[in-house]
């Protein structure tokens, strides 16, 4: 049965999301700091697991972590024209410090291309210095008027990679490597969220980029969420910051740079892809607690016997499972069941005196609420059973999300069909329009071209807006 503290998705999806964030104890709005949130312990633990899995992939592809200043001279932001135009409405400035007006204002980091470009221009002299492959984990500030925890906040946390290369081909290879080997692999394998990999249109690309690639995921209300971006910046930032090197022919060349990032928005994606009316649902690989054990007893004698069995049972879990034994005496078993369901713990083990006598436990799986997900199993072999179950749940959540996306994606051949389809999900359409056409469609439908999928059908069709023949398909959707 849906919990009273959580609005059902079918009633109010937006409120359902906010209820999950609150009741799962992930975050709360920091009302004293406009646009910001406090990420609570459970939410931050999820982010730490995300960081670890992403960081492993980033380092496996040859990158090292660094840290650049939070404050960026305003003149740096002004150097790249498209960048200025793209970020001007979002920046926060520091104009006073130490009781004095600053000679030059600082911008609180909205992204770091500019300040990193400045230092790259100092560090790079020769082709022998390339490539530079760096990443930083940081917080950033973008002045958002609307606050939606994890999805849209003034301050958020992310990683941003910045690399420099000798040729466009090497920069392009890097951009796509991050898209495929780091971002898409992480989101699909760890988050159990299927994504569409694609190229952004000129209208939607990162300000100042040559090309922007992305991964797009579908949420349970049919809307898209951009789960990661990887940008080939060409030589735009290299020209703005004089990032040059001497090549093998002793000729001065501008470097080719990239930038790429994912953020705590991914926690929002996790919530909206998998959770239900009972609360948060977490894929096991990103669950801070994978198994919670709830011992049940009425007196000290029963407590002693039950806890002895719990200790024997969990001794083999250390280093294999992330688990918690909830032996709080001031809460009832029912309260504990409810709390851990809300927080999305994948597996719950219940054990009482009768279970001790029978050498069994009750096992409840979070991805199947109610009686359907509960069974009684032997204590013997329980560790291996739980490990197999967690792997099964991880795969099952991905397949469920993929089936949902496929059921809510349709090919459209007319503009009227597109208008109808974006009400329920993704619209796949042939496209030969321009930026002005995109803007008109967005104004009329509130849908945007999320990406030009890298996998194309290899056939020709007519653009749903202009009627011109084209071999290019795009994905239209309303988005977060």
N, C-alpha and C positions, 0 to 999 in steps of 0.2 A: 504493500500500500504506500502511495506517496506520503511523504512527511509533511505535516502541517506547516513547518517552518520554511518549506521550500515551495515556491510557486511552481505549478506544473508548466512544462514547456509549451503545452498546447494553449495555455491561458495567456501567458505573457513571457515570451522567450527572454527578453531583456532583463526582466525582474528575476527570472529563474537563474540567469547567469550571476547576477549580483547576490542572490541568496546563497548560491553555491560558494562563492568567494567568502562570504561572511560565515556561513555555518561550517564550512570545512576549515575555517580558521587560517585562511591563506593570507589575507591582507585586509586592511581597512583604510578608508580615506583619511588622509592627514589634514583635517579641516583647517588647521592653523597655518598650513602652507598650501597656497592655491595650486591645484592641479596635481598634487603629489599624494602618494600613498605610503603607508607603512607596510612593508612585506614582513609578515609574521613568521615564526619559526618553521611551521609546516610548509609554507610557501617557499621560504628561502632554502629549505632542505631539498625541495624539488629542483629549484634552480641550481643548487650545488651539484646535483646528479647530472643535470643537463650540461653544466659547465665541464664536468669531468669527462663526459663522453665526447663532447665537442672538442675539448682541448686535446684529448688523445688523438682525434682525427686530424686536427690542425697540425700537431707536431709530427704525426706520421707522414704528412705531406711536405715536411721539410721546413716548417715555420718555427720561429722562436717568439717568445712573449717579451714585450717591452712595456714601458709606461711613459706617456707624454703628459704635459701639463693640462690641467682642467681649464685654465684661462688662456684665451687666444687673443692676441692683439687684433683689434677691429680692422686694422689695415690689411691683415692677412685675408680676412673673409672677403674684403672688397676686391681682391686681386683677380678672381675668376668670375667673369660676368654672369654666366648662367648659374653658378653656385650662389652668388649674391641674390639673384632674383628668386631662386628656389627657396632660400632659407631666411630671407629678410623678415618675413612676418613671424618667424618662430624664435628668433634669437632673444636672449636676455643679456643685458649689458651691465657691467660693473663700472661705475663712473667715479666712485669715491672709495678711498681706502686709507687707513691710518689718519682719518680726520681731514684728508686733503682731496681736492679734485685731481684725478689722474690726468697726466699730460695726454695720454691716449687711452680711451676706454678699452676694457677687455670684454670679450664675448665669452660667456660660459659655454663650454664645449657642446655644440649641437651635433658635431661629427668632426673628425680630426684630419681630413685631407690636407687642409691648409697648413697647419702647424707641422705636420709630418713632412709635407712637401718642403718646407723651409729647411728642416734638418737633413732631409735626403739630399738637398742641393749642396750641403756642406760635406756630407759623407761620401758622395759618389764623385769620383774623378775619372775612372777608367772603366773599360768594359770588364776588367778583372774584378771590379767591385760588385758586379751584377751576377745574378739577381739579388736584390734585397727582399727577404721574405719575413715580414714581421706582423705580429698580432698583438692587440692589447685588450684586456678586460677592463671595462670602465663604466662609469655612469655618465649620462649625457642629459642635457636640458633642452627641451623644445617647448615653447610657450603655448600649451594647449588650452583652449577655452573650455572644452568639455573633458571631464574626467571619467574614465571607465577603467577600473583596476586591471592592470596588465595590458590592456588593449590600447588605451589612449591616456597617457599621463604626461605631465610636464617633465618629470624626471623618470628615467628608466635605466635599466642595466643591460649591457650588451657586450659582445666582442666585436671589434672592428679590425679587419686585416688590411694591411697596406703593403703593396709590393711594387718593385721597380724592375724593369726588364730592358734588354737591349733591342728587342724587336717587337713589332706588333703581334707577330705569330706567337711569340713566347708569352706575351701578356694575355692573348686570347686563350691560349692553352691553360694558363693559370686560372683565368676567370671561370672556365668550364670545369676545371678540375675541382675547384671549390664547390661549384654548384652540384656536381655529381657525387664526388667522393667524400665530401664533408657534409654539406647541407641536406641533400636529398637522402643520402644514406642514413644520417642521424635521424631525420624526421620520420622516415619510414621504419627503420630498424629499432630505434629506441622509443620514439613516441607512438609508434603504430598508427601513423597518420599517412595515408596515401597522398601523393602530390603530383601535380602536373608541372613539368619542367618546360620553361619557355623563355622567349625574348620579349622584353617590354617594347611597346611602341614608342615613337618619338615623343608623344604627349606624356607618356607615363614613366619614361626613363629618369634616372637620377640626374639632378642638375649638374651639368658639366661633363657627363659621361659620353663616351663614344657609343657604347652599347651597354644595356643593362639586362641581365638575366635574372630569373626569379623561379621560385617554387610556390605554387598556389594550392591551397587546401580548401576543401568544402566543409563548412560547419553544419550542424544539424538543422539550421533554419534555411539551408540552401545558399547562404551567402559565402563569398570567398574570403579567405584570409591569406595575405602574403606572408609566407612562413620564412622567407629568406631571400636575400638579393646578393648578386655578385656583379660588379661593374668593371668593364674595360674602360678606363678613363682616357685611353688614347694618349696624346701628348698635351692635352689641355692644361693639366695641372703642372706638368713639367715645364711648359712654356711660361706659365704664370709665375713659377717659383725658380726658374732657371735651373732645373735639374738636368744637367748635361754630363756627358762622358766622352772620353776620347776612344774611338773604336780601333779595331786592328789596323786600319789604314791611316791612323793618326788624324782622323777627321772628327770634329766636334759634332755630336749628335744629341738630340733630346731623348730622354728616357721615355719608356712607355710604362704607365702605372695602372694599378688596379686597386679597388677597394671592395670590401665585402663584409656583411654583418648580419647577425641574428640577435634577437633581444628577448627580454622577458615577456614579449608578446606571445612567445611560444607557450607560456603557461596558460594564457587565454585560449590558445588553439587546442591545448590538451583538454581543458575543461569542456569546450564547446564541441569537441569531436566525440568524446567518450562518455561524458557524465549523463546521469538520468534523473528522474524525479525523486530518487532516494538520496541523492547527493553526488559527491565527487566519485569518479571512476578513474583509477590510475593504471596505466600499463605497468606490469611488474618491474620492468627494467628501470623505471623512473619513480618507483614508490619508495619513499624513505623508510617506511615499514612495510615489508612484503607480507609478513605473517604476524598476526596478533593472537596471543593465547589468553583466553579468558577462563581462569579456574573458577569452579563453582563449588561452594561448600556452605554449611550452616553453622558449624562449630569448630573448635580448635582441633578436635580429633580428625574430622574430615579434612580440615585445612592441611594438616600435617601429611596425610596420605596423598591428597591431591597434589600438593606442591612437590612432594618427593617424586611423583610420577612426571610432573612437568619438568623438573630439573633433569631427570634421566632422559626425557624425550628431547629436550632442547640442547643437551650437551653436544650433540653432533651437528647442530646448526651453526655454531660459531664459525665465521669465515665462509659459510656457504649461503646463508640466508640472512637478510636484515629482518630481525624480529623483535617483538616486545612482549613481555609477560605483564598483563594488566592485573596486578594483584591488589589494587586499591580496595580497601575494605569499606570505604565511605560511599561507594556507588554500587548500585544493583547490577547484576549481569545484563538485564535488559537495557539499562542506561548505557553500559559499555558497548553492547552490540550496536546500538543506535549511533553512538559517537564514532565508532570505527567505520561504520558504513558511510556516514557523512564525510569522513576524511579519506575515503577511497582505498582503504587497506585491501589488497587483493584477496587475501585468504584469512579467515578467522577459524581458530581451533577452540572448541569448547570441551572442557573436561571436568567431570564431576565424580563423586564416589562410585556411582554405577559404572561409569566408563572405566575407572581404575580397575574395578573388579573384572570387567569384561575385556580389559586390555584393548579398548577402542577409544576413539574420539569422535566428536561431531565436527565435520569440516564444512564450512560455508564459503562459497566463492562469490566475490563481489560483482563479477560480470553477469551473474544470474541471480537477481534478488529473489528472496522468498524461498519456498519449499523446493523449487526446481534446482536451486544451486546448493542444497544442503544434503549431506550424506553422512553415514556412519562408517568409519574405516578403521582397520586394525592399527594399533600403535607400531607394530612391527613393519619396517619398511616405510614409515611415514615420511622421513626426510626425502627419500627418492620420489615418493608419490607427490609431495609438494613441489619439488623441483620440476617434475614433468608437468604438473598442473600449471605452474607459472609460465612455462614455455608455451603450453597450449593456449592459455589466456592471452599471452602476448600476440600470438599469431591470430587468434580468434578476433581480437579487437581490431587488428588491421583489416582482416577480411570483412568484418562487419562494416567498418567505415568505407572500405572500397565498394562494397555492394550498395551502400547508401548513395555514394557519389554517382555510381553508374546508373542507379535508378532515378537520379535527379539531374541527369545530364541528357540533353537531346540535341539532335541536329535540327537547325531551322533554316528555312529557305526564303522566308519573307520577313520584312520588318515587323509586321503584325505578329508573326509567330515568335519573333525575338521578344517583343514586349510581353507576351504571355509567359514565355519560358523563364525569363529572369525573375518572375514572381515566385518560382518554385526551385530554381537551381541554376545550373550552368547552361548557357546556350552556345553551341558550337556552330560557327557560321563561316562561310566564305567571305573574304573581306578585301576590298580594293579602294577603300575610302582614304581620306586624308585626316589631318589633325582637326580641321574645322568640322568635318563630319563626325568625328569622335565626340567633340564637345557638344554638338547638337544632340546626339544620341544620349549623352550623359544628362543633359538638361531635360530631355523628354522622358527618360526611363529610369534615371538614377543608376544606370548600369555603365560600367566601363569595360574596355578591353583589358582583361586581366593579363593575358599573355598571348603570344604567337607560339603555340606548342612546338617544341623541337621535333617531335614526331608528327609529320604531316601525311595526309592520306595519299599523296601522289596522284591525285585526280584534279580535274578542272571543274569549277562551278561558277555561279554568278554571285557577285557581291550582293548581300541582302539590302544594301542601302543605295548603291550607285547603279547596280545592274551590270557592271562591267565583269568580263571574264577574268578569273584569277585562279591560281593554284594554291593560294594561301588561306588557311583556316585560322580562326582566332577563337578565344573563349571570352564570351561576354558574361558578366555577373555583377550583381550588387556586392559591395565589399565592406569589410570593417577597416 
